[in-house]
Amino acid sequence: MPSWYYNLRANPQASVLLEGKERICRAREARGEEYDHYWKLAEATYLDMHQYRQRVGDRRIPIMILSEENDKF
């Protein structure tokens, strides 16, 4: 797994620059049906995602969900 994944697991607070504005977010890992939903969305959005999945084999690729601190989970 990449270091960003372990960093977010250890400290889920993150800052994101979106539309020129910095936002403070909280990260959590997608699991179960939510993971499947976002994986399908990624495949529909990124043309090479299916090939990427084949290239990494059985290795699980994490999907992290970022929500603004004031949003409810």
N, CA, C and O atoms as a Maestro MAE file, in Angstrom:
{
 s_m_m2io_version
 :::
 2.0.0
}

f_m_ct {
 s_m_title
 :::
 protein
 m_atom[292] {
  # First column is atom index #
  i_m_mmod_type
  r_m_x_coord
  r_m_y_coord
  r_m_z_coord
  i_m_residue_number
  s_m_chain_name
  s_m_pdb_residue_name
  s_m_pdb_atom_name
  i_m_atomic_number
  :::
  1 25 0.846 -1.191 0.000 1 A "MET " " N  " 7
  2 3 0.000 0.000 0.000 1 A "MET " " CA " 6
  3 2 0.886 1.248 0.000 1 A "MET " " C  " 6
  4 15 1.991 1.233 0.542 1 A "MET " " O  " 8
  5 25 0.401 2.303 -0.600 2 A "PRO " " N  " 7
  6 3 1.183 3.548 -0.608 2 A "PRO " " CA " 6
  7 2 1.150 4.246 0.753 2 A "PRO " " C  " 6
  8 15 0.249 4.014 1.560 2 A "PRO " " O  " 8
  9 25 2.131 5.092 0.991 3 A "SER " " N  " 7
  10 3 2.243 5.755 2.296 3 A "SER " " CA " 6
  11 2 1.048 6.665 2.594 3 A "SER " " C  " 6
  12 15 0.665 6.807 3.755 3 A "SER " " O  " 8
  13 25 0.450 7.288 1.561 4 A "TRP " " N  " 7
  14 3 -0.696 8.168 1.816 4 A "TRP " " CA " 6
  15 2 -1.828 7.394 2.491 4 A "TRP " " C  " 6
  16 15 -2.549 7.944 3.324 4 A "TRP " " O  " 8
  17 25 -1.982 6.128 2.133 5 A "TYR " " N  " 7
  18 3 -3.033 5.304 2.715 5 A "TYR " " CA " 6
  19 2 -2.805 5.121 4.220 5 A "TYR " " C  " 6
  20 15 -3.717 5.307 5.026 5 A "TYR " " O  " 8
  21 25 -1.577 4.755 4.580 6 A "TYR " " N  " 7
  22 3 -1.259 4.564 5.989 6 A "TYR " " CA " 6
  23 2 -1.324 5.879 6.763 6 A "TYR " " C  " 6
  24 15 -1.727 5.900 7.926 6 A "TYR " " O  " 8
  25 25 -0.930 6.963 6.121 7 A "ASN " " N  " 7
  26 3 -1.019 8.270 6.773 7 A "ASN " " CA " 6
  27 2 -2.467 8.639 7.080 7 A "ASN " " C  " 6
  28 15 -2.766 9.121 8.173 7 A "ASN " " O  " 8
  29 25 -3.361 8.417 6.125 8 A "LEU " " N  " 7
  30 3 -4.779 8.727 6.354 8 A "LEU " " CA " 6
  31 2 -5.406 7.785 7.380 8 A "LEU " " C  " 6
  32 15 -6.285 8.195 8.138 8 A "LEU " " O  " 8
  33 25 -4.969 6.545 7.411 9 A "ARG " " N  " 7
  34 3 -5.483 5.614 8.418 9 A "ARG " " CA " 6
  35 2 -5.055 6.047 9.816 9 A "ARG " " C  " 6
  36 15 -5.838 5.959 10.762 9 A "ARG " " O  " 8
  37 25 -3.809 6.516 9.947 10 A "ALA " " N  " 7
  38 3 -3.292 6.933 11.249 10 A "ALA " " CA " 6
  39 2 -3.861 8.281 11.673 10 A "ALA " " C  " 6
  40 15 -4.130 8.500 12.854 10 A "ALA " " O  " 8
  41 25 -4.045 9.182 10.717 11 A "ASN " " N  " 7
  42 3 -4.568 10.515 10.995 11 A "ASN " " CA " 6
  43 2 -5.532 10.878 9.873 11 A "ASN " " C  " 6
  44 15 -5.095 11.379 8.837 11 A "ASN " " O  " 8
  45 25 -6.830 10.641 10.046 12 A "PRO " " N  " 7
  46 3 -7.786 10.818 8.955 12 A "PRO " " CA " 6
  47 2 -8.101 12.268 8.587 12 A "PRO " " C  " 6
  48 15 -8.874 12.508 7.659 12 A "PRO " " O  " 8
  49 25 -7.526 13.225 9.284 13 A "GLN " " N  " 7
  50 3 -7.774 14.615 8.905 13 A "GLN " " CA " 6
  51 2 -6.876 14.975 7.726 13 A "GLN " " C  " 6
  52 15 -5.679 14.687 7.732 13 A "GLN " " O  " 8
  53 25 -7.469 15.611 6.712 14 A "ALA " " N  " 7
  54 3 -6.720 15.990 5.516 14 A "ALA " " CA " 6
  55 2 -7.205 17.351 5.034 14 A "ALA " " C  " 6
  56 15 -8.334 17.757 5.310 14 A "ALA " " O  " 8
  57 25 -6.337 18.043 4.313 15 A "SER " " N  " 7
  58 3 -6.766 19.289 3.680 15 A "SER " " CA " 6
  59 2 -6.777 19.071 2.178 15 A "SER " " C  " 6
  60 15 -5.902 18.407 1.622 15 A "SER " " O  " 8
  61 25 -7.786 19.642 1.533 16 A "VAL " " N  " 7
  62 3 -7.984 19.483 0.100 16 A "VAL " " CA " 6
  63 2 -8.177 20.868 -0.502 16 A "VAL " " C  " 6
  64 15 -8.890 21.701 0.057 16 A "VAL " " O  " 8
  65 25 -7.542 21.109 -1.638 17 A "LEU " " N  " 7
  66 3 -7.735 22.363 -2.361 17 A "LEU " " CA " 6
  67 2 -8.719 22.074 -3.480 17 A "LEU " " C  " 6
  68 15 -8.409 21.312 -4.395 17 A "LEU " " O  " 8
  69 25 -9.900 22.672 -3.419 18 A "LEU " " N  " 7
  70 3 -10.962 22.426 -4.385 18 A "LEU " " CA " 6
  71 2 -11.535 23.762 -4.825 18 A "LEU " " C  " 6
  72 15 -12.013 24.545 -4.004 18 A "LEU " " O  " 8
  73 25 -11.483 24.014 -6.118 19 A "GLU " " N  " 7
  74 3 -11.980 25.270 -6.687 19 A "GLU " " CA " 6
  75 2 -11.328 26.469 -6.013 19 A "GLU " " C  " 6
  76 15 -11.983 27.480 -5.759 19 A "GLU " " O  " 8
  77 25 -10.031 26.352 -5.724 20 A "GLY " " N  " 7
  78 3 -9.272 27.447 -5.142 20 A "GLY " " CA " 6
  79 2 -9.488 27.663 -3.653 20 A "GLY " " C  " 6
  80 15 -8.951 28.610 -3.079 20 A "GLY " " O  " 8
  81 25 -10.264 26.798 -3.029 21 A "LYS " " N  " 7
  82 3 -10.556 26.946 -1.601 21 A "LYS " " CA " 6
  83 2 -10.060 25.723 -0.841 21 A "LYS " " C  " 6
  84 15 -10.324 24.589 -1.241 21 A "LYS " " O  " 8
  85 25 -9.341 25.951 0.254 22 A "GLU " " N  " 7
  86 3 -8.880 24.846 1.082 22 A "GLU " " CA " 6
  87 2 -10.011 24.375 1.986 22 A "GLU " " C  " 6
  88 15 -10.701 25.177 2.617 22 A "GLU " " O  " 8
  89 25 -10.183 23.080 2.033 23 A "ARG " " N  " 7
  90 3 -11.227 22.477 2.870 23 A "ARG " " CA " 6
  91 2 -10.581 21.436 3.778 23 A "ARG " " C  " 6
  92 15 -9.699 20.689 3.354 23 A "ARG " " O  " 8
  93 25 -11.021 21.398 5.008 24 A "ILE " " N  " 7
  94 3 -10.540 20.407 5.959 24 A "ILE " " CA " 6
  95 2 -11.521 19.227 5.909 24 A "ILE " " C  " 6
  96 15 -12.727 19.395 6.087 24 A "ILE " " O  " 8
  97 25 -10.979 18.046 5.667 25 A "CYS " " N  " 7
  98 3 -11.797 16.853 5.489 25 A "CYS " " CA " 6
  99 2 -11.386 15.758 6.453 25 A "CYS " " C  " 6
  100 15 -10.332 15.811 7.087 25 A "CYS " " O  " 8
  101 25 -12.246 14.773 6.539 26 A "ARG " " N  " 7
  102 3 -11.972 13.575 7.318 26 A "ARG " " CA " 6
  103 2 -12.069 12.403 6.348 26 A "ARG " " C  " 6
  104 15 -13.009 12.314 5.559 26 A "ARG " " O  " 8
  105 25 -11.095 11.511 6.413 27 A "ALA " " N  " 7
  106 3 -11.038 10.362 5.509 27 A "ALA " " CA " 6
  107 2 -11.535 9.106 6.201 27 A "ALA " " C  " 6
  108 15 -11.337 8.916 7.401 27 A "ALA " " O  " 8
  109 25 -12.182 8.256 5.421 28 A "ARG " " N  " 7
  110 3 -12.567 6.936 5.884 28 A "ARG " " CA " 6
  111 2 -12.512 6.008 4.678 28 A "ARG " " C  " 6
  112 15 -12.671 6.442 3.537 28 A "ARG " " O  " 8
  113 25 -12.291 4.755 4.939 29 A "GLU " " N  " 7
  114 3 -12.150 3.793 3.850 29 A "GLU " " CA " 6
  115 2 -13.506 3.230 3.449 29 A "GLU " " C  " 6
  116 15 -14.306 2.842 4.300 29 A "GLU " " O  " 8
  117 25 -13.755 3.191 2.141 30 A "ALA " " N  " 7
  118 3 -14.989 2.591 1.621 30 A "ALA " " CA " 6
  119 2 -14.919 1.078 1.805 30 A "ALA " " C  " 6
  120 15 -13.865 0.468 1.620 30 A "ALA " " O  " 8
  121 25 -16.033 0.491 2.165 31 A "ARG " " N  " 7
  122 3 -16.101 -0.962 2.392 31 A "ARG " " CA " 6
  123 2 -17.400 -1.519 1.795 31 A "ARG " " C  " 6
  124 15 -18.359 -0.775 1.587 31 A "ARG " " O  " 8
  125 25 -17.425 -2.785 1.531 32 A "GLY " " N  " 7
  126 3 -18.643 -3.484 1.104 32 A "GLY " " CA " 6
  127 2 -19.270 -2.901 -0.149 32 A "GLY " " C  " 6
  128 15 -18.590 -2.633 -1.140 32 A "GLY " " O  " 8
  129 25 -20.580 -2.712 -0.085 33 A "GLU " " N  " 7
  130 3 -21.327 -2.200 -1.238 33 A "GLU " " CA " 6
  131 2 -20.858 -0.806 -1.643 33 A "GLU " " C  " 6
  132 15 -20.854 -0.475 -2.829 33 A "GLU " " O  " 8
  133 25 -20.462 0.011 -0.669 34 A "GLU " " N  " 7
  134 3 -19.973 1.356 -0.981 34 A "GLU " " CA " 6
  135 2 -18.689 1.260 -1.816 34 A "GLU " " C  " 6
  136 15 -18.516 2.005 -2.781 34 A "GLU " " O  " 8
  137 25 -17.796 0.347 -1.443 35 A "TYR " " N  " 7
  138 3 -16.561 0.136 -2.203 35 A "TYR " " CA " 6
  139 2 -16.900 -0.275 -3.633 35 A "TYR " " C  " 6
  140 15 -16.344 0.273 -4.585 35 A "TYR " " O  " 8
  141 25 -17.807 -1.236 -3.788 36 A "ASP " " N  " 7
  142 3 -18.214 -1.703 -5.115 36 A "ASP " " CA " 6
  143 2 -18.785 -0.564 -5.946 36 A "ASP " " C  " 6
  144 15 -18.484 -0.446 -7.133 36 A "ASP " " O  " 8
  145 25 -19.607 0.271 -5.327 37 A "HIS " " N  " 7
  146 3 -20.211 1.412 -6.014 37 A "HIS " " CA " 6
  147 2 -19.127 2.354 -6.563 37 A "HIS " " C  " 6
  148 15 -19.159 2.731 -7.734 37 A "HIS " " O  " 8
  149 25 -18.174 2.726 -5.708 38 A "TYR " " N  " 7
  150 3 -17.141 3.661 -6.141 38 A "TYR " " CA " 6
  151 2 -16.169 3.022 -7.131 38 A "TYR " " C  " 6
  152 15 -15.627 3.716 -7.991 38 A "TYR " " O  " 8
  153 25 -15.942 1.722 -7.025 39 A "TRP " " N  " 7
  154 3 -15.078 1.047 -7.991 39 A "TRP " " CA " 6
  155 2 -15.727 1.089 -9.376 39 A "TRP " " C  " 6
  156 15 -15.059 1.378 -10.369 39 A "TRP " " O  " 8
  157 25 -17.032 0.800 -9.441 40 A "LYS " " N  " 7
  158 3 -17.754 0.864 -10.724 40 A "LYS " " CA " 6
  159 2 -17.751 2.286 -11.281 40 A "LYS " " C  " 6
  160 15 -17.617 2.480 -12.489 40 A "LYS " " O  " 8
  161 25 -17.895 3.264 -10.416 41 A "LEU " " N  " 7
  162 3 -17.847 4.659 -10.840 41 A "LEU " " CA " 6
  163 2 -16.472 4.993 -11.423 41 A "LEU " " C  " 6
  164 15 -16.380 5.680 -12.441 41 A "LEU " " O  " 8
  165 25 -15.415 4.514 -10.788 42 A "ALA " " N  " 7
  166 3 -14.056 4.740 -11.289 42 A "ALA " " CA " 6
  167 2 -13.876 4.075 -12.650 42 A "ALA " " C  " 6
  168 15 -13.262 4.660 -13.542 42 A "ALA " " O  " 8
  169 25 -14.401 2.865 -12.822 43 A "GLU " " N  " 7
  170 3 -14.294 2.182 -14.115 43 A "GLU " " CA " 6
  171 2 -15.042 2.939 -15.205 43 A "GLU " " C  " 6
  172 15 -14.596 2.974 -16.352 43 A "GLU " " O  " 8
  173 25 -16.181 3.546 -14.857 44 A "ALA " " N  " 7
  174 3 -16.954 4.305 -15.833 44 A "ALA " " CA " 6
  175 2 -16.305 5.646 -16.155 44 A "ALA " " C  " 6
  176 15 -16.532 6.207 -17.228 44 A "ALA " " O  " 8
  177 25 -15.496 6.161 -15.225 45 A "THR " " N  " 7
  178 3 -14.884 7.482 -15.395 45 A "THR " " CA " 6
  179 2 -13.513 7.410 -16.058 45 A "THR " " C  " 6
  180 15 -13.193 8.234 -16.915 45 A "THR " " O  " 8
  181 25 -12.715 6.444 -15.672 46 A "TYR " " N  " 7
  182 3 -11.331 6.325 -16.147 46 A "TYR " " CA " 6
  183 2 -11.222 5.151 -17.111 46 A "TYR " " C  " 6
  184 15 -11.430 4.001 -16.723 46 A "TYR " " O  " 8
  185 25 -10.899 5.440 -18.357 47 A "LEU " " N  " 7
  186 3 -10.894 4.427 -19.404 47 A "LEU " " CA " 6
  187 2 -9.967 3.255 -19.118 47 A "LEU " " C  " 6
  188 15 -10.289 2.126 -19.487 47 A "LEU " " O  " 8
  189 25 -8.836 3.481 -18.479 48 A "ASP " " N  " 7
  190 3 -7.861 2.423 -18.242 48 A "ASP " " CA " 6
  191 2 -8.047 1.700 -16.907 48 A "ASP " " C  " 6
  192 15 -7.203 0.884 -16.536 48 A "ASP " " O  " 8
  193 25 -9.113 1.974 -16.188 49 A "MET " " N  " 7
  194 3 -9.290 1.389 -14.856 49 A "MET " " CA " 6
  195 2 -9.423 -0.132 -14.925 49 A "MET " " C  " 6
  196 15 -8.907 -0.839 -14.059 49 A "MET " " O  " 8
  197 25 -10.103 -0.631 -15.935 50 A "HIS " " N  " 7
  198 3 -10.250 -2.079 -16.063 50 A "HIS " " CA " 6
  199 2 -8.883 -2.739 -16.290 50 A "HIS " " C  " 6
  200 15 -8.591 -3.778 -15.698 50 A "HIS " " O  " 8
  201 25 -8.061 -2.148 -17.132 51 A "GLN " " N  " 7
  202 3 -6.723 -2.683 -17.372 51 A "GLN " " CA " 6
  203 2 -5.874 -2.591 -16.103 51 A "GLN " " C  " 6
  204 15 -5.086 -3.490 -15.810 51 A "GLN " " O  " 8
  205 25 -6.040 -1.502 -15.355 52 A "TYR " " N  " 7
  206 3 -5.312 -1.336 -14.093 52 A "TYR " " CA " 6
  207 2 -5.676 -2.473 -13.140 52 A "TYR " " C  " 6
  208 15 -4.802 -3.052 -12.496 52 A "TYR " " O  " 8
  209 25 -6.946 -2.784 -13.054 53 A "ARG " " N  " 7
  210 3 -7.418 -3.863 -12.178 53 A "ARG " " CA " 6
  211 2 -6.751 -5.185 -12.572 53 A "ARG " " C  " 6
  212 15 -6.322 -5.947 -11.706 53 A "ARG " " O  " 8
  213 25 -6.668 -5.449 -13.853 54 A "GLN " " N  " 7
  214 3 -6.027 -6.677 -14.325 54 A "GLN " " CA " 6
  215 2 -4.537 -6.675 -13.985 54 A "GLN " " C  " 6
  216 15 -3.984 -7.711 -13.616 54 A "GLN " " O  " 8
  217 25 -3.893 -5.531 -14.108 55 A "ARG " " N  " 7
  218 3 -2.457 -5.425 -13.871 55 A "ARG " " CA " 6
  219 2 -2.093 -5.682 -12.409 55 A "ARG " " C  " 6
  220 15 -1.049 -6.272 -12.131 55 A "ARG " " O  " 8
  221 25 -2.937 -5.247 -11.471 56 A "VAL " " N  " 7
  222 3 -2.614 -5.410 -10.047 56 A "VAL " " CA " 6
  223 2 -3.062 -6.764 -9.504 56 A "VAL " " C  " 6
  224 15 -2.744 -7.108 -8.366 56 A "VAL " " O  " 8
  225 25 -3.786 -7.524 -10.294 57 A "GLY " " N  " 7
  226 3 -4.185 -8.868 -9.880 57 A "GLY " " CA " 6
  227 2 -5.123 -8.860 -8.683 57 A "GLY " " C  " 6
  228 15 -6.107 -8.120 -8.655 57 A "GLY " " O  " 8
  229 25 -4.808 -9.690 -7.694 58 A "ASP " " N  " 7
  230 3 -5.668 -9.845 -6.520 58 A "ASP " " CA " 6
  231 2 -5.449 -8.786 -5.452 58 A "ASP " " C  " 6
  232 15 -6.160 -8.757 -4.448 58 A "ASP " " O  " 8
  233 25 -4.473 -7.920 -5.663 59 A "ARG " " N  " 7
  234 3 -4.185 -6.892 -4.655 59 A "ARG " " CA " 6
  235 2 -5.375 -5.947 -4.522 59 A "ARG " " C  " 6
  236 15 -5.899 -5.456 -5.522 59 A "ARG " " O  " 8
  237 25 -5.794 -5.698 -3.293 60 A "ARG " " N  " 7
  238 3 -6.925 -4.797 -3.039 60 A "ARG " " CA " 6
  239 2 -6.465 -3.355 -3.110 60 A "ARG " " C  " 6
  240 15 -5.484 -2.974 -2.472 60 A "ARG " " O  " 8
  241 25 -7.171 -2.562 -3.882 61 A "ILE " " N  " 7
  242 3 -6.849 -1.150 -4.040 61 A "ILE " " CA " 6
  243 2 -7.798 -0.358 -3.142 61 A "ILE " " C  " 6
  244 15 -9.013 -0.414 -3.336 61 A "ILE " " O  " 8
  245 25 -7.268 0.375 -2.167 62 A "PRO " " N  " 7
  246 3 -8.154 1.097 -1.240 62 A "PRO " " CA " 6
  247 2 -8.840 2.280 -1.918 62 A "PRO " " C  " 6
  248 15 -8.289 2.920 -2.814 62 A "PRO " " O  " 8
  249 25 -10.045 2.543 -1.465 63 A "ILE " " N  " 7
  250 3 -10.778 3.741 -1.883 63 A "ILE " " CA " 6
  251 2 -11.082 4.514 -0.610 63 A "ILE " " C  " 6
  252 15 -11.747 4.013 0.297 63 A "ILE " " O  " 8
  253 25 -10.585 5.740 -0.557 64 A "MET " " N  " 7
  254 3 -10.802 6.591 0.613 64 A "MET " " CA " 6
  255 2 -11.869 7.637 0.283 64 A "MET " " C  " 6
  256 15 -11.837 8.261 -0.777 64 A "MET " " O  " 8
  257 25 -12.799 7.814 1.197 65 A "ILE " " N  " 7
  258 3 -13.874 8.802 1.074 65 A "ILE " " CA " 6
  259 2 -13.492 9.995 1.942 65 A "ILE " " C  " 6
  260 15 -13.210 9.844 3.131 65 A "ILE " " O  " 8
  261 25 -13.484 11.180 1.341 66 A "LEU " " N  " 7
  262 3 -13.187 12.406 2.090 66 A "LEU " " CA " 6
  263 2 -14.479 13.199 2.248 66 A "LEU " " C  " 6
  264 15 -15.172 13.472 1.268 66 A "LEU " " O  " 8
  265 25 -14.795 13.561 3.475 67 A "SER " " N  " 7
  266 3 -15.978 14.371 3.780 67 A "SER " " CA " 6
  267 2 -15.525 15.591 4.546 67 A "SER " " C  " 6
  268 15 -14.630 15.517 5.388 67 A "SER " " O  " 8
  269 25 -16.154 16.723 4.245 68 A "GLU " " N  " 7
  270 3 -15.798 17.929 4.994 68 A "GLU " " CA " 6
  271 2 -16.099 17.696 6.472 68 A "GLU " " C  " 6
  272 15 -17.058 17.008 6.823 68 A "GLU " " O  " 8
  273 25 -15.271 18.275 7.323 69 A "GLU " " N  " 7
  274 3 -15.369 18.066 8.771 69 A "GLU " " CA " 6
  275 2 -16.779 18.307 9.313 69 A "GLU " " C  " 6
  276 15 -17.210 17.613 10.233 69 A "GLU " " O  " 8
  277 25 -17.494 19.273 8.761 70 A "ASN " " N  " 7
  278 3 -18.823 19.582 9.293 70 A "ASN " " CA " 6
  279 2 -19.915 18.697 8.706 70 A "ASN " " C  " 6
  280 15 -21.068 18.776 9.129 70 A "ASN " " O  " 8
  281 25 -19.556 17.835 7.714 71 A "ASP " " N  " 7
  282 3 -20.534 16.882 7.167 71 A "ASP " " CA " 6
  283 2 -20.702 15.715 8.128 71 A "ASP " " C  " 6
  284 15 -19.782 15.378 8.872 71 A "ASP " " O  " 8
  285 25 -21.869 15.104 8.110 72 A "LYS " " N  " 7
  286 3 -22.093 13.900 8.912 72 A "LYS " " CA " 6
  287 2 -21.719 12.694 8.065 72 A "LYS " " C  " 6
  288 15 -21.859 12.714 6.843 72 A "LYS " " O  " 8
  289 25 -21.242 11.645 8.727 73 A "PHE " " N  " 7
  290 3 -20.855 10.428 8.014 73 A "PHE " " CA " 6
  291 2 -22.053 9.559 7.786 73 A "PHE " " C  " 6
  292 15 -21.934 8.484 7.199 73 A "PHE " " O  " 8
  :::
 }
 m_bond[291] {
  # First column is bond index #
  i_m_from
  i_m_to
  i_m_order
  :::
  1 1 2 1
  2 2 3 1
  3 3 4 2
  4 3 5 1
  5 5 6 1
  6 6 7 1
  7 7 8 2
  8 7 9 1
  9 9 10 1
  10 10 11 1
  11 11 12 2
  12 11 13 1
  13 13 14 1
  14 14 15 1
  15 15 16 2
  16 15 17 1
  17 17 18 1
  18 18 19 1
  19 19 20 2
  20 19 21 1
  21 21 22 1
  22 22 23 1
  23 23 24 2
  24 23 25 1
  25 25 26 1
  26 26 27 1
  27 27 28 2
  28 27 29 1
  29 29 30 1
  30 30 31 1
  31 31 32 2
  32 31 33 1
  33 33 34 1
  34 34 35 1
  35 35 36 2
  36 35 37 1
  37 37 38 1
  38 38 39 1
  39 39 40 2
  40 39 41 1
  41 41 42 1
  42 42 43 1
  43 43 44 2
  44 43 45 1
  45 45 46 1
  46 46 47 1
  47 47 48 2
  48 47 49 1
  49 49 50 1
  50 50 51 1
  51 51 52 2
  52 51 53 1
  53 53 54 1
  54 54 55 1
  55 55 56 2
  56 55 57 1
  57 57 58 1
  58 58 59 1
  59 59 60 2
  60 59 61 1
  61 61 62 1
  62 62 63 1
  63 63 64 2
  64 63 65 1
  65 65 66 1
  66 66 67 1
  67 67 68 2
  68 67 69 1
  69 69 70 1
  70 70 71 1
  71 71 72 2
  72 71 73 1
  73 73 74 1
  74 74 75 1
  75 75 76 2
  76 75 77 1
  77 77 78 1
  78 78 79 1
  79 79 80 2
  80 79 81 1
  81 81 82 1
  82 82 83 1
  83 83 84 2
  84 83 85 1
  85 85 86 1
  86 86 87 1
  87 87 88 2
  88 87 89 1
  89 89 90 1
  90 90 91 1
  91 91 92 2
  92 91 93 1
  93 93 94 1
  94 94 95 1
  95 95 96 2
  96 95 97 1
  97 97 98 1
  98 98 99 1
  99 99 100 2
  100 99 101 1
  101 101 102 1
  102 102 103 1
  103 103 104 2
  104 103 105 1
  105 105 106 1
  106 106 107 1
  107 107 108 2
  108 107 109 1
  109 109 110 1
  110 110 111 1
  111 111 112 2
  112 111 113 1
  113 113 114 1
  114 114 115 1
  115 115 116 2
  116 115 117 1
  117 117 118 1
  118 118 119 1
  119 119 120 2
  120 119 121 1
  121 121 122 1
  122 122 123 1
  123 123 124 2
  124 123 125 1
  125 125 126 1
  126 126 127 1
  127 127 128 2
  128 127 129 1
  129 129 130 1
  130 130 131 1
  131 131 132 2
  132 131 133 1
  133 133 134 1
  134 134 135 1
  135 135 136 2
  136 135 137 1
  137 137 138 1
  138 138 139 1
  139 139 140 2
  140 139 141 1
  141 141 142 1
  142 142 143 1
  143 143 144 2
  144 143 145 1
  145 145 146 1
  146 146 147 1
  147 147 148 2
  148 147 149 1
  149 149 150 1
  150 150 151 1
  151 151 152 2
  152 151 153 1
  153 153 154 1
  154 154 155 1
  155 155 156 2
  156 155 157 1
  157 157 158 1
  158 158 159 1
  159 159 160 2
  160 159 161 1
  161 161 162 1
  162 162 163 1
  163 163 164 2
  164 163 165 1
  165 165 166 1
  166 166 167 1
  167 167 168 2
  168 167 169 1
  169 169 170 1
  170 170 171 1
  171 171 172 2
  172 171 173 1
  173 173 174 1
  174 174 175 1
  175 175 176 2
  176 175 177 1
  177 177 178 1
  178 178 179 1
  179 179 180 2
  180 179 181 1
  181 181 182 1
  182 182 183 1
  183 183 184 2
  184 183 185 1
  185 185 186 1
  186 186 187 1
  187 187 188 2
  188 187 189 1
  189 189 190 1
  190 190 191 1
  191 191 192 2
  192 191 193 1
  193 193 194 1
  194 194 195 1
  195 195 196 2
  196 195 197 1
  197 197 198 1
  198 198 199 1
  199 199 200 2
  200 199 201 1
  201 201 202 1
  202 202 203 1
  203 203 204 2
  204 203 205 1
  205 205 206 1
  206 206 207 1
  207 207 208 2
  208 207 209 1
  209 209 210 1
  210 210 211 1
  211 211 212 2
  212 211 213 1
  213 213 214 1
  214 214 215 1
  215 215 216 2
  216 215 217 1
  217 217 218 1
  218 218 219 1
  219 219 220 2
  220 219 221 1
  221 221 222 1
  222 222 223 1
  223 223 224 2
  224 223 225 1
  225 225 226 1
  226 226 227 1
  227 227 228 2
  228 227 229 1
  229 229 230 1
  230 230 231 1
  231 231 232 2
  232 231 233 1
  233 233 234 1
  234 234 235 1
  235 235 236 2
  236 235 237 1
  237 237 238 1
  238 238 239 1
  239 239 240 2
  240 239 241 1
  241 241 242 1
  242 242 243 1
  243 243 244 2
  244 243 245 1
  245 245 246 1
  246 246 247 1
  247 247 248 2
  248 247 249 1
  249 249 250 1
  250 250 251 1
  251 251 252 2
  252 251 253 1
  253 253 254 1
  254 254 255 1
  255 255 256 2
  256 255 257 1
  257 257 258 1
  258 258 259 1
  259 259 260 2
  260 259 261 1
  261 261 262 1
  262 262 263 1
  263 263 264 2
  264 263 265 1
  265 265 266 1
  266 266 267 1
  267 267 268 2
  268 267 269 1
  269 269 270 1
  270 270 271 1
  271 271 272 2
  272 271 273 1
  273 273 274 1
  274 274 275 1
  275 275 276 2
  276 275 277 1
  277 277 278 1
  278 278 279 1
  279 279 280 2
  280 279 281 1
  281 281 282 1
  282 282 283 1
  283 283 284 2
  284 283 285 1
  285 285 286 1
  286 286 287 1
  287 287 288 2
  288 287 289 1
  289 289 290 1
  290 290 291 1
  291 291 292 2
  :::
 }
}
